[in-house]
Amino acid sequence: MLLTDLITPEAVVPSLKVNTKKHALQELSDRAGLISGLAAREIFDALLQRERLGSTGIGEGIAIPHGKLAKAETIFGIFARLARPIDFHSLDGAPVDLICLLIAPETAGADHLKALARLARVLRDTRVTAKLRAARDVSALYAVLTGETASHAA
């Protein structure tokens, strides 16, 4: 599974201005709703429900909030670089500045887990995250996200 299968250029936010985890999830849910046609509130509720199980902040400034929705027809993602790092209650306690939201159909099963693993693998690469943190616009961020997929094939 390639990141180009999950994230489109329209799903990249180069400088998200938020102050809290909840605000970030709300803004990303709104963007996901616009792109997918799903109800932003349903996306937000699914993300909050998942966060109650434990933070999706995986460490090193990265979070991968995710959820499943009955009305989702395909797995898709939204990538955001935050204008300022926020507390995400991450496993390592570090503030988060890179967020990749993932929404999947309730029936996605293993494909949802494969997509999560793929995102985590790419975002755990310090060369990729350094380039993402240095990129300043949508096209540069998208190029980093998709350009790295060849060297990180699943």
Contacts in CASP RR format, 6 or more apart in sequence:
PFRMAT RR
TARGET T0000
AUTHOR 0000-0000-0000
METHOD contacts of the structure
MODEL  1
MLLTDLITPEAVVPSLKVNTKKHALQELSDRAGLISGLAAREIFDALLQR
ERLGSTGIGEGIAIPHGKLAKAETIFGIFARLARPIDFHSLDGAPVDLIC
LLIAPETAGADHLKALARLARVLRDTRVTAKLRAARDVSALYAVLTGETA
SHAA
1 111 0 8 1.000
1 114 0 8 1.000
1 115 0 8 1.000
1 118 0 8 1.000
1 154 0 8 1.000
2 146 0 8 1.000
2 149 0 8 1.000
2 153 0 8 1.000
2 154 0 8 1.000
3 118 0 8 1.000
3 119 0 8 1.000
3 122 0 8 1.000
3 145 0 8 1.000
3 146 0 8 1.000
3 148 0 8 1.000
3 149 0 8 1.000
4 146 0 8 1.000
4 149 0 8 1.000
5 75 0 8 1.000
6 75 0 8 1.000
6 76 0 8 1.000
6 77 0 8 1.000
6 102 0 8 1.000
6 115 0 8 1.000
6 118 0 8 1.000
6 119 0 8 1.000
7 76 0 8 1.000
7 77 0 8 1.000
7 78 0 8 1.000
7 79 0 8 1.000
7 100 0 8 1.000
7 142 0 8 1.000
7 145 0 8 1.000
7 146 0 8 1.000
8 35 0 8 1.000
8 76 0 8 1.000
9 138 0 8 1.000
9 139 0 8 1.000
9 142 0 8 1.000
10 35 0 8 1.000
11 31 0 8 1.000
11 32 0 8 1.000
11 35 0 8 1.000
11 76 0 8 1.000
11 77 0 8 1.000
11 78 0 8 1.000
11 79 0 8 1.000
12 78 0 8 1.000
12 79 0 8 1.000
12 80 0 8 1.000
12 138 0 8 1.000
12 141 0 8 1.000
12 142 0 8 1.000
12 145 0 8 1.000
13 27 0 8 1.000
13 28 0 8 1.000
13 31 0 8 1.000
13 78 0 8 1.000
13 79 0 8 1.000
13 80 0 8 1.000
13 81 0 8 1.000
14 81 0 8 1.000
14 135 0 8 1.000
14 136 0 8 1.000
14 137 0 8 1.000
14 138 0 8 1.000
14 141 0 8 1.000
15 81 0 8 1.000
15 82 0 8 1.000
15 83 0 8 1.000
16 24 0 8 1.000
16 27 0 8 1.000
16 28 0 8 1.000
16 80 0 8 1.000
16 81 0 8 1.000
16 82 0 8 1.000
16 83 0 8 1.000
16 99 0 8 1.000
17 82 0 8 1.000
17 83 0 8 1.000
17 84 0 8 1.000
18 24 0 8 1.000
18 27 0 8 1.000
18 82 0 8 1.000
18 83 0 8 1.000
18 86 0 8 1.000
19 84 0 8 1.000
19 86 0 8 1.000
20 86 0 8 1.000
20 87 0 8 1.000
21 51 0 8 1.000
21 86 0 8 1.000
21 87 0 8 1.000
21 88 0 8 1.000
21 89 0 8 1.000
21 96 0 8 1.000
22 48 0 8 1.000
24 80 0 8 1.000
24 82 0 8 1.000
24 86 0 8 1.000
24 88 0 8 1.000
24 96 0 8 1.000
24 99 0 8 1.000
25 44 0 8 1.000
25 47 0 8 1.000
25 48 0 8 1.000
25 51 0 8 1.000
25 65 0 8 1.000
25 101 0 8 1.000
26 44 0 8 1.000
27 80 0 8 1.000
28 47 0 8 1.000
28 65 0 8 1.000
28 78 0 8 1.000
28 80 0 8 1.000
28 99 0 8 1.000
28 101 0 8 1.000
29 40 0 8 1.000
29 41 0 8 1.000
29 43 0 8 1.000
29 44 0 8 1.000
29 47 0 8 1.000
29 101 0 8 1.000
30 40 0 8 1.000
31 78 0 8 1.000
31 80 0 8 1.000
32 38 0 8 1.000
32 40 0 8 1.000
32 43 0 8 1.000
32 76 0 8 1.000
32 77 0 8 1.000
32 78 0 8 1.000
32 101 0 8 1.000
32 103 0 8 1.000
33 39 0 8 1.000
33 40 0 8 1.000
33 43 0 8 1.000
34 40 0 8 1.000
35 76 0 8 1.000
35 78 0 8 1.000
36 43 0 8 1.000
36 72 0 8 1.000
36 76 0 8 1.000
36 103 0 8 1.000
38 69 0 8 1.000
38 71 0 8 1.000
38 72 0 8 1.000
38 103 0 8 1.000
39 71 0 8 1.000
42 69 0 8 1.000
42 71 0 8 1.000
43 67 0 8 1.000
43 69 0 8 1.000
43 103 0 8 1.000
46 67 0 8 1.000
46 68 0 8 1.000
46 69 0 8 1.000
46 103 0 8 1.000
47 65 0 8 1.000
47 66 0 8 1.000
47 67 0 8 1.000
47 101 0 8 1.000
49 67 0 8 1.000
50 56 0 8 1.000
50 65 0 8 1.000
50 66 0 8 1.000
50 67 0 8 1.000
51 65 0 8 1.000
54 89 0 8 1.000
55 63 0 8 1.000
55 88 0 8 1.000
55 89 0 8 1.000
55 90 0 8 1.000
55 91 0 8 1.000
56 63 0 8 1.000
56 64 0 8 1.000
56 65 0 8 1.000
56 66 0 8 1.000
56 88 0 8 1.000
57 63 0 8 1.000
57 64 0 8 1.000
57 65 0 8 1.000
57 88 0 8 1.000
57 89 0 8 1.000
57 90 0 8 1.000
57 91 0 8 1.000
57 96 0 8 1.000
58 64 0 8 1.000
58 90 0 8 1.000
58 91 0 8 1.000
58 120 0 8 1.000
58 123 0 8 1.000
58 124 0 8 1.000
59 90 0 8 1.000
59 91 0 8 1.000
59 92 0 8 1.000
59 93 0 8 1.000
59 94 0 8 1.000
59 96 0 8 1.000
60 92 0 8 1.000
60 94 0 8 1.000
60 124 0 8 1.000
60 126 0 8 1.000
60 129 0 8 1.000
61 85 0 8 1.000
61 88 0 8 1.000
61 90 0 8 1.000
61 94 0 8 1.000
61 95 0 8 1.000
61 96 0 8 1.000
61 97 0 8 1.000
61 98 0 8 1.000
61 129 0 8 1.000
62 90 0 8 1.000
62 96 0 8 1.000
62 98 0 8 1.000
62 99 0 8 1.000
62 100 0 8 1.000
62 123 0 8 1.000
62 124 0 8 1.000
62 129 0 8 1.000
63 88 0 8 1.000
63 90 0 8 1.000
63 96 0 8 1.000
63 98 0 8 1.000
63 99 0 8 1.000
63 100 0 8 1.000
64 99 0 8 1.000
64 100 0 8 1.000
64 101 0 8 1.000
64 102 0 8 1.000
64 116 0 8 1.000
64 119 0 8 1.000
64 120 0 8 1.000
64 123 0 8 1.000
65 99 0 8 1.000
65 101 0 8 1.000
65 102 0 8 1.000
66 101 0 8 1.000
66 102 0 8 1.000
66 103 0 8 1.000
66 104 0 8 1.000
66 112 0 8 1.000
66 116 0 8 1.000
67 102 0 8 1.000
67 103 0 8 1.000
67 104 0 8 1.000
68 103 0 8 1.000
68 104 0 8 1.000
68 105 0 8 1.000
68 106 0 8 1.000
68 108 0 8 1.000
68 112 0 8 1.000
69 103 0 8 1.000
69 104 0 8 1.000
69 105 0 8 1.000
69 106 0 8 1.000
70 105 0 8 1.000
70 106 0 8 1.000
72 103 0 8 1.000
72 104 0 8 1.000
72 105 0 8 1.000
72 106 0 8 1.000
73 105 0 8 1.000
74 105 0 8 1.000
75 102 0 8 1.000
75 103 0 8 1.000
75 104 0 8 1.000
75 105 0 8 1.000
75 108 0 8 1.000
75 111 0 8 1.000
75 112 0 8 1.000
75 115 0 8 1.000
76 102 0 8 1.000
76 103 0 8 1.000
77 100 0 8 1.000
77 101 0 8 1.000
77 102 0 8 1.000
77 103 0 8 1.000
78 100 0 8 1.000
78 101 0 8 1.000
79 98 0 8 1.000
79 99 0 8 1.000
79 100 0 8 1.000
79 101 0 8 1.000
79 141 0 8 1.000
79 145 0 8 1.000
80 98 0 8 1.000
80 99 0 8 1.000
80 100 0 8 1.000
80 101 0 8 1.000
81 97 0 8 1.000
81 98 0 8 1.000
81 132 0 8 1.000
81 133 0 8 1.000
81 135 0 8 1.000
81 141 0 8 1.000
82 96 0 8 1.000
82 97 0 8 1.000
82 98 0 8 1.000
82 99 0 8 1.000
84 97 0 8 1.000
85 95 0 8 1.000
85 96 0 8 1.000
85 97 0 8 1.000
86 95 0 8 1.000
86 96 0 8 1.000
86 97 0 8 1.000
87 93 0 8 1.000
87 95 0 8 1.000
87 96 0 8 1.000
88 95 0 8 1.000
88 96 0 8 1.000
88 99 0 8 1.000
90 96 0 8 1.000
97 133 0 8 1.000
98 123 0 8 1.000
98 129 0 8 1.000
98 132 0 8 1.000
98 133 0 8 1.000
100 119 0 8 1.000
100 123 0 8 1.000
102 112 0 8 1.000
102 115 0 8 1.000
102 116 0 8 1.000
102 119 0 8 1.000
104 111 0 8 1.000
104 112 0 8 1.000
104 115 0 8 1.000
108 115 0 8 1.000
114 154 0 8 1.000
117 154 0 8 1.000
118 152 0 8 1.000
118 154 0 8 1.000
121 152 0 8 1.000
121 154 0 8 1.000
122 128 0 8 1.000
122 145 0 8 1.000
122 148 0 8 1.000
122 149 0 8 1.000
122 152 0 8 1.000
123 129 0 8 1.000
125 148 0 8 1.000
125 152 0 8 1.000
127 148 0 8 1.000
128 144 0 8 1.000
128 145 0 8 1.000
128 148 0 8 1.000
131 144 0 8 1.000
131 148 0 8 1.000
132 141 0 8 1.000
132 144 0 8 1.000
132 145 0 8 1.000
135 141 0 8 1.000
135 143 0 8 1.000
135 144 0 8 1.000
END
